[in-house]
Amino acid sequence: MGVEEERELSSRMEPHVSEQEDYREALSLALKTQYREAAAKLAELLGEHPQHVPSLVLLGKVEYYLRRFSSSRRRFEQVLNLEPENSAAWFGLQYYSQRRRTVLLLGVLGVSVGALVLMGALFFRSLRQSIDSDLKETEQRLTGRLLEMERSLAGEAEARTHIDEALLKNVEGISEELKRQGRSQEAIGNRINSLFASVYERLEELSDLQTGLDRELRADIRELRSLIGELRALLQKSTPGQ
């Protein structure tokens, strides 16, 4: 809504000369955006000529720019009472209708935003409760699983202890058996050495008695063979897997 339209409007009207001068002075102030000065000048003019329509229209516009909305609207309504077909007044009132719709729209928008915020808060609250419940349930499952694992590990440790004890006993038994076998082999070795010593002695005796009787020699040979057979038997007995 511009005040430039007032130039054309004022040219179509023929007010009194003093009214015209005051009006043009107020219009000039309004065009310079000196709205307070223009409003004061128009109030002074309307004090003398309260039904001067151009001044009422211009004052309505100036008061609108000064954000005096109630007073501005009354000026346009006053013009329409004087001139029901005044387009400038009708045009000015459209701003208030638009402003009212804008206010209502902002109110509805504010209510909608508030409702959305409330719904969002309720949604996030429900989501938070659901997440907390899921976390608690997951924590309980993990705790139970950890307890089962601890019990399983404890059972495995106990079984491992029993196995280690059994292995230790087996190792001790094998060690004792090896010791006994070692002692037995040592005894056999001593016996073999003793037999070989006897054989050597008999051979030496035979070598010394080469000139002896054949019968004695044969007897000695039989005895030697017997000793050798005994030696072989002992060797077979002492050798595993034979």
C-alpha positions in Angstrom: 0.0 0.0 0.0 1.9 3.1 -1.3 1.2 6.8 -0.8 2.1 7.5 -4.4 -1.5 6.8 -5.3 -2.5 9.9 -3.4 -1.1 12.1 -6.1 -3.6 10.7 -8.6 -6.4 10.8 -6.1 -5.7 14.4 -5.1 -5.6 15.5 -8.7 -9.2 14.2 -9.2 -10.5 16.1 -6.2 -10.8 19.8 -5.8 -10.7 20.6 -2.0 -10.3 24.0 -0.5 -7.0 25.7 -1.2 -5.8 25.6 2.4 -6.9 22.0 2.7 -5.1 21.2 -0.5 -1.9 22.8 0.7 -2.0 21.0 4.1 -2.8 17.8 2.4 0.0 18.1 0.0 2.4 19.0 2.8 1.4 15.8 4.7 1.7 13.8 1.6 5.2 15.1 1.0 6.1 14.1 4.5 4.7 10.6 4.1 6.6 10.2 0.8 9.8 11.0 2.8 8.8 8.3 5.3 8.4 11.0 8.0 5.2 9.3 9.2 5.0 10.9 12.6 5.2 14.4 11.2 2.7 13.5 8.4 0.3 12.0 11.0 0.5 15.2 13.1 -0.2 17.4 10.1 -3.2 15.2 9.0 -4.6 15.2 12.5 -4.4 19.0 12.5 -6.1 19.1 9.1 -8.9 16.7 10.1 -9.5 18.7 13.2 -10.7 21.5 11.0 -12.2 19.3 8.2 -13.1 15.9 9.8 -14.7 14.6 6.6 -11.8 15.4 4.3 -11.7 11.9 2.6 -8.2 12.1 1.1 -6.7 13.1 4.4 -8.6 10.3 6.1 -7.2 7.7 3.6 -3.7 9.1 3.9 -3.9 9.1 7.7 -5.1 5.5 7.7 -2.1 4.6 5.6 0.4 6.6 7.7 -1.0 5.1 10.9 -0.6 1.6 9.4 3.1 2.3 8.8 3.3 3.6 12.4 1.7 0.2 13.5 -1.3 1.9 14.9 -3.5 -0.8 13.4 -6.7 -0.1 15.3 -6.7 3.6 14.6 -5.7 3.0 11.0 -8.6 0.6 10.5 -11.1 3.1 11.9 -9.9 5.7 9.4 -10.7 3.4 6.5 -14.0 2.4 7.9 -14.8 6.1 8.4 -14.0 6.7 4.7 -16.3 3.9 3.7 -19.1 5.4 5.7 -18.6 8.6 3.8 -17.9 7.0 0.4 -18.9 3.3 0.3 -17.2 2.9 -3.1 -13.9 4.3 -2.1 -11.4 1.8 -3.6 -8.4 3.1 -1.5 -10.3 2.5 1.7 -11.4 -1.0 0.6 -7.8 -1.7 -0.5 -6.5 -0.6 3.0 -9.0 -2.8 4.8 -7.7 -5.8 2.8 -4.4 -5.5 4.7 -6.2 -6.0 7.9 -8.1 -9.0 6.6 -4.9 -10.4 5.3 -3.2 -9.6 8.6 -6.1 -11.4 10.5 -5.7 -14.4 8.3 -2.0 -14.4 8.8 -2.4 -14.2 12.6 -4.9 -17.0 12.5 -2.6 -19.0 10.2 0.3 -18.4 12.6 -1.9 -19.4 15.5 -2.9 -22.6 13.8 0.7 -23.2 12.8 1.8 -22.6 16.4 -0.8 -25.1 17.6 0.3 -27.6 15.0 3.9 -27.1 15.9 3.1 -27.5 19.5 1.1 -30.7 18.8 4.0 -32.0 16.7 6.4 -31.2 19.5 4.2 -32.9 22.0 3.8 -36.0 19.7 7.5 -36.0 19.1 8.2 -35.9 22.9 5.7 -38.7 23.5 7.2 -40.7 20.7 10.8 -40.3 21.9 9.7 -41.0 25.4 8.0 -44.3 24.2 11.1 -45.0 22.1 13.4 -44.4 25.1 11.3 -46.7 27.3 11.4 -49.4 24.6 15.1 -49.0 24.2 15.6 -49.1 28.0 13.5 -52.3 28.2 15.4 -53.9 25.3 18.7 -53.0 27.0 17.6 -54.4 30.3 16.5 -57.6 28.7 19.7 -57.9 26.7 21.7 -57.2 29.9 19.8 -60.0 31.7 20.5 -62.4 28.9 24.2 -61.6 28.8 24.4 -61.9 32.5 22.8 -65.4 32.4 25.1 -66.3 29.5 28.2 -65.2 31.5 27.1 -67.2 34.5 26.6 -70.3 32.4 30.1 -69.7 30.8 31.6 -69.3 34.3 30.0 -72.5 35.5 31.2 -74.3 32.3 34.7 -73.0 32.7 34.7 -74.1 36.4 33.6 -77.6 35.4 36.2 -77.7 32.7 38.9 -76.6 35.1 37.9 -79.3 37.6 37.9 -81.9 34.9 41.3 -80.7 33.7 42.5 -81.0 37.3 41.3 -84.7 37.4 42.9 -85.4 34.1 46.2 -83.9 35.2 46.1 -85.9 38.4 45.4 -89.1 36.4 48.2 -88.3 34.0 50.6 -87.7 36.8 49.7 -91.0 38.4 50.2 -92.7 35.0 53.6 -91.0 34.6 54.6 -92.1 38.1 53.6 -95.6 37.4 55.4 -95.7 34.1 58.5 -94.3 35.8 58.4 -97.0 38.5 57.9 -99.7 35.8 60.9 -98.4 33.9 63.0 -98.4 37.0 62.0 -102.0 37.7 62.8 -103.0 34.2 66.1 -101.1 34.5 66.9 -103.1 37.6 65.9 -106.4 35.9 68.0 -105.6 32.8 70.9 -104.8 35.1 70.5 -108.2 36.8 70.4 -109.9 33.5 73.4 -108.1 32.3 75.3 -109.1 35.4 74.2 -112.7 34.9 75.4 -112.6 31.2 78.7 -111.1 32.3 79.1 -113.9 34.8 78.3 -116.5 32.2 80.7 -115.0 29.8 83.4 -115.0 32.5 82.7 -118.7 33.2 82.9 -119.4 29.5 86.2 -117.7 29.2 87.5 -119.5 32.3 86.4 -122.8 30.8 88.0 -122.0 27.5 91.2 -121.1 29.2 91.1 -124.4 31.1 90.4 -126.2 27.9 93.3 -124.6 26.2 95.5 -125.6 29.1 94.2 -129.2 28.9 94.6 -129.7 25.2 96.6 -132.7 25.9 93.9 -134.2 28.1 91.6 -137.1 27.4 89.0 -136.8 24.6 86.3 -137.9 27.1 87.0 -135.0 29.4 87.3 -132.7 26.4 83.9 -133.9 25.1 82.4 -133.5 28.5 83.7 -130.0 28.7 82.4 -129.3 25.3 79.0 -130.6 26.3 79.1 -128.4 29.4 80.2 -125.5 27.3 77.3 -126.1 24.9 74.9 -126.3 27.8 76.3 -123.0 29.1 75.9 -121.4 25.7 72.3 -122.7 25.4 71.5 -121.3 28.8 73.1 -118.0 27.7 71.0 -118.0 24.6 67.9 -118.7 26.6 68.7 -115.8 29.0 69.3 -113.5 26.0 66.0 -114.4 24.4 64.2 -113.9 27.7 65.9 -110.4 28.3 65.2 -109.2 24.7 61.6 -107.8 24.3 59.6 -109.1 21.4 61.8 -112.2 20.9 
